Amino acid sequence: MSVTVKGLTKIYGHQHAVDDISFDVKSGQILGFLGPNGAGKSTTMKMITCFIPPTKGQIEVCGIDTQENPMAVRQKIGYLPEHNPLYLDMYVKEYLHFVAGLHHLSKKSQVVAEKIEMVGLTLEQNKKIGNLSKGYRQRVGLAQALIHDPEVLILDEPTSGLDPNQLVDIRNLIKTVGQEKTVILSTHIMQEVQAMCDRVIIINQGQLVADDPIEKLASRIAGESIITVGFKEPISVALLQKMPGVQKIEPLEGNKYHIFGQSATDLREAVFHLAVKNNWVILEMTKDSHSVEDVFHQLTQKQTTND
């Protein structure tokens, strides 16, 4: 495993910012690391990257213990923090040469040119960082994280400030990088998680509450299935409500409805037969699944409420 976390705990005074969490991530996997504000995401990332020590627990990066050999760990990691620290008075190309020098890279000019092209900074490379938009500053931060070709890439809110076109470019770049490296990605944008991640970890109040492949995450919401049905003309909602297995019906625009049923029930066949019987014309009917946002909301709200 590229990253292994065992019993990780960070305590500030009496507060457990991170409370005994364990997980591992292998090479070629993009892990979505999610949680509400204050859940412990950034604290965990800072411990993995050796910025702060854990109170208890063990972290290994590429088989190296972060507390025994932090300098060797840092050589294996590329890190883009949430608040991207840059030297605003330096030019893009100059700054990346500086970072390459800190890593004692040979062929610095070649490496810098490759990373500038990779993250889409070719037209901006001779500008001062302070004159760049927030989106382009994020690209500079991503270039510095990749400059030494790390085995593990840790990205805290990497798409912050990007416009829709930039977002697609960076998303594709992260997916490409994730084929060969271990990527741990923290974001509040749930669509990004579904678009990029293979697996999702959710923490809340410092505790791990979910760790699942992206395609299985929705199964954590038990107890209901959903279909969306659109009819040509108004129909009797009362008749839909009487169908066996229906829990509730949510009207949408026009003659469209969300129909919620028991988890083991697929209501599409029953809706079809009811429509035929009553001469209703169905324009569309799809079986929906819960989104990452649904799961995130249920798991984090539930624990907060219970506490």
URQUI-V986226 format. One record per residue. N is the residue number from 0. PHI is phi in radians with two decimals (NA if undefined). Layout:
# URQUI-V986226
n	phi
N	PHI
N	PHI
This chain:
# URQUI-V986226
n	phi
0	NA
1	-1.29
2	-2.30
3	-2.25
4	-2.09
5	-2.27
6	1.00
7	-1.25
8	-2.43
9	-2.32
10	-2.05
11	-1.99
12	1.14
13	-1.84
14	-1.70
15	-1.56
16	-1.16
17	-2.29
18	-2.18
19	1.01
20	-1.79
21	-2.42
22	-2.90
23	-2.45
24	-2.35
25	-1.78
26	-1.13
27	1.43
28	-2.14
29	-1.83
30	-1.78
31	-1.45
32	-1.95
33	-2.06
34	2.98
35	-1.19
36	-0.98
37	1.46
38	-1.33
39	2.02
40	-1.12
41	-1.13
42	-1.08
43	-1.10
44	-1.08
45	-1.16
46	-1.27
47	-1.11
48	-1.55
49	1.25
50	-1.32
51	-2.36
52	-1.48
53	-1.33
54	-1.28
55	-2.53
56	1.75
57	-2.37
58	-2.25
59	-2.13
60	-2.08
61	0.95
62	1.41
63	-1.85
64	-1.27
65	-1.16
66	-1.52
67	-1.43
68	-2.52
69	-1.11
70	-1.14
71	-1.17
72	-1.13
73	-1.07
74	-1.21
75	-1.59
76	-2.01
77	-1.90
78	-2.29
79	-1.99
80	-1.28
81	-1.07
82	-1.73
83	-1.21
84	-1.45
85	-2.35
86	-1.54
87	-1.17
88	-1.51
89	-1.63
90	-1.39
91	-0.94
92	-1.11
93	-1.07
94	-1.08
95	-1.19
96	-1.09
97	-1.08
98	-1.12
99	-1.05
100	-1.16
101	-1.07
102	-1.55
103	0.97
104	-1.43
105	-1.49
106	0.93
107	-1.01
108	-1.07
109	-1.18
110	-1.12
111	-1.08
112	-1.08
113	-1.12
114	-1.25
115	-1.08
116	-1.20
117	-1.04
118	-1.69
119	1.35
120	-1.96
121	-0.97
122	-1.35
123	-1.88
124	-1.12
125	-1.78
126	-1.74
127	-1.23
128	-1.04
129	-1.12
130	-1.64
131	-1.50
132	-1.21
133	-1.05
134	-1.10
135	-1.25
136	-1.12
137	-1.09
138	-1.14
139	-1.09
140	-1.08
141	-1.19
142	-1.10
143	-1.17
144	-1.20
145	-1.69
146	-1.02
147	-1.76
148	0.92
149	-1.24
150	-1.41
151	-2.17
152	-2.09
153	-2.03
154	-2.12
155	-1.85
156	0.98
157	-1.23
158	-1.74
159	-1.08
160	1.49
161	-1.49
162	-1.38
163	-0.96
164	-1.22
165	-1.11
166	-1.06
167	-1.09
168	-1.09
169	-1.22
170	-1.04
171	-1.14
172	-1.10
173	-1.10
174	-1.13
175	-1.16
176	-1.07
177	-1.19
178	-1.26
179	-2.05
180	-2.01
181	-1.55
182	-2.11
183	-1.95
184	-2.13
185	-1.83
186	-2.76
187	-1.74
188	-1.64
189	-1.16
190	-1.10
191	-1.13
192	-1.10
193	-1.15
194	-1.39
195	-2.00
196	-1.60
197	-1.55
198	-2.60
199	-2.30
200	-2.00
201	-2.08
202	-2.07
203	-2.55
204	0.89
205	1.43
206	-1.96
207	-1.36
208	-2.00
209	-2.77
210	-2.66
211	-2.54
212	-1.02
213	-1.01
214	-1.30
215	-1.81
216	-1.08
217	-1.09
218	-1.19
219	-1.23
220	-1.61
221	-1.68
222	1.79
223	-2.76
224	-2.10
225	-2.31
226	-2.23
227	-1.98
228	-2.22
229	-2.09
230	-1.90
231	-1.24
232	-2.31
233	-1.02
234	-2.23
235	-1.51
236	-1.14
237	-1.07
238	-1.19
239	-1.09
240	-1.12
241	-1.40
242	-1.12
243	-1.01
244	1.62
245	-1.34
246	-1.71
247	-2.80
248	-2.22
249	-2.03
250	-1.16
251	-2.02
252	-1.21
253	1.13
254	-1.88
255	-2.02
256	-2.46
257	-1.62
258	-2.01
259	-1.76
260	-2.26
261	-1.13
262	-1.00
263	-1.56
264	-1.80
265	-1.83
266	-1.45
267	-1.09
268	-1.14
269	-1.11
270	-1.13
271	-1.06
272	-1.14
273	-1.14
274	-1.14
275	-1.07
276	-1.08
277	-1.87
278	1.01
279	-1.55
280	-1.68
281	-1.56
282	-1.59
283	-2.75
284	-2.75
285	-2.32
286	-1.65
287	-1.73
288	-2.12
289	-1.22
290	-1.54
291	-1.01
292	-1.08
293	-1.07
294	-1.13
295	-0.99
296	-1.08
297	-1.16
298	-1.21
299	-1.39
300	-1.19
301	-1.11
302	-1.19
303	-1.07
304	-1.12
305	-1.16
306	-1.33
